[in-house]
Amino acid sequence: MKFCRHQPYKYIDDIKSPKWSTDEVLIGTHKVFDKVEHYILQFSDESAKKKYGMFYLAGKDIRHSKTQPNGRGEVYVVKLNKRQPFVADKNCNCMNAELFD
């Protein structure tokens, strides 16, 4: 997913690693908002960070995933096959396009 820095997004980097046995990521429901549609994730564990890097998840994919109780509250259980590679568009022209309209 090519992603411009001017698009609203939420960056989550405090998830240690995916659930290795089921290839899922557990995201706290308190971190996912209705108004945010783009999420960029990066795991905090070094081995998971090397394997997956930064990746993109759509808000609708997260919100449509099943929830389950976890030690501290409810979490979304999101399959990692829903992730997309994250590519930052450093040469975006969004601001100029808005100025010329």
VEXDREN-2710 file (C-alpha; in Angstrom, 1 decimal):
% VEXDREN-2710
k/r/px/py/pz
1/MET/0.0/0.0/0.0
2/LYS/1.5/3.3/-1.1
3/PHE/0.8/5.7/1.7
4/CYS/1.1/9.5/1.8
5/ARG/2.2/11.2/5.0
6/HIS/-0.8/13.6/4.7
7/GLN/-3.4/10.8/5.1
8/PRO/-4.7/10.4/8.6
9/TYR/-3.4/7.2/10.2
10/LYS/-2.6/5.6/13.5
11/TYR/0.8/4.0/14.2
12/ILE/0.9/1.1/16.6
13/ASP/4.3/-0.2/17.8
14/ASP/3.7/-1.6/21.2
15/ILE/2.5/-5.1/20.2
16/LYS/5.3/-7.5/21.1
17/SER/4.9/-10.1/18.4
18/PRO/2.2/-12.0/16.6
19/LYS/0.6/-15.2/17.9
20/TRP/2.9/-17.6/16.3
21/SER/0.7/-20.7/16.6
22/THR/-2.2/-19.2/14.6
23/ASP/-0.4/-16.4/12.6
24/GLU/-2.7/-13.7/14.1
25/VAL/-2.1/-10.4/15.8
26/LEU/-4.0/-9.3/18.9
27/ILE/-4.9/-5.6/18.9
28/GLY/-6.6/-4.0/21.9
29/THR/-10.0/-2.6/21.1
30/HIS/-9.1/0.6/22.9
31/LYS/-6.5/1.3/20.1
32/VAL/-8.9/1.1/17.2
33/PHE/-11.1/4.0/16.5
34/ASP/-14.1/4.4/14.1
35/LYS/-12.7/7.6/12.5
36/VAL/-9.3/6.2/11.7
37/GLU/-9.2/4.0/8.6
38/HIS/-5.5/3.4/8.2
39/TYR/-3.2/1.6/10.6
40/ILE/0.5/1.1/10.4
41/LEU/1.9/-1.6/12.6
42/GLN/5.4/-2.6/13.7
43/PHE/6.1/-5.2/16.4
44/SER/8.4/-4.3/19.3
45/ASP/10.1/-7.8/19.4
46/GLU/13.3/-7.7/17.3
47/SER/12.7/-11.1/15.6
48/ALA/9.1/-10.2/14.6
49/LYS/10.3/-6.7/13.6
50/LYS/12.9/-8.2/11.2
51/LYS/10.4/-10.8/9.8
52/TYR/7.4/-8.5/9.2
53/GLY/8.8/-4.9/9.2
54/MET/6.3/-2.2/9.1
55/PHE/2.9/-3.1/7.5
56/TYR/-0.5/-1.7/6.8
57/LEU/-3.9/-2.9/8.0
58/ALA/-7.2/-1.3/7.0
59/GLY/-9.4/-0.2/9.8
60/LYS/-12.4/-2.1/8.4
61/ASP/-10.4/-5.3/8.4
62/ILE/-9.5/-4.8/12.0
63/ARG/-13.0/-3.8/13.1
64/HIS/-14.6/-6.8/11.3
65/SER/-12.3/-9.3/12.9
66/LYS/-13.6/-11.3/15.9
67/THR/-12.9/-10.1/19.4
68/GLN/-11.9/-12.1/22.5
69/PRO/-11.1/-11.3/26.1
70/ASN/-7.4/-11.0/26.9
71/GLY/-5.7/-10.5/30.3
72/ARG/-6.4/-6.7/30.3
73/GLY/-9.5/-6.4/28.2
74/GLU/-11.0/-7.1/24.8
75/VAL/-8.8/-7.5/21.7
76/TYR/-9.3/-7.9/18.0
77/VAL/-7.9/-11.1/16.5
78/VAL/-6.6/-10.2/13.1
79/LYS/-5.2/-12.7/10.6
80/LEU/-1.8/-11.6/9.4
81/ASN/-2.7/-12.5/5.8
82/LYS/-4.8/-9.3/5.8
83/ARG/-1.6/-7.2/6.1
84/GLN/-0.2/-5.2/3.2
85/PRO/3.3/-4.0/2.7
86/PHE/3.8/-0.4/3.8
87/VAL/5.5/2.0/1.4
88/ALA/5.8/5.6/2.3
89/ASP/5.2/8.0/-0.6
90/LYS/7.9/10.6/0.2
91/ASN/7.3/12.5/-3.1
92/CYS/3.6/13.0/-2.6
93/ASN/2.0/16.0/-4.2
94/CYS/-1.1/16.3/-2.0
95/MET/-0.4/19.8/-0.6
96/ASN/0.3/21.3/-4.1
97/ALA/-2.8/19.6/-5.5
98/GLU/-4.9/21.3/-2.8
99/LEU/-3.3/24.7/-3.4
100/PHE/-4.0/24.6/-7.2
101/ASP/-7.7/23.6/-7.0
END
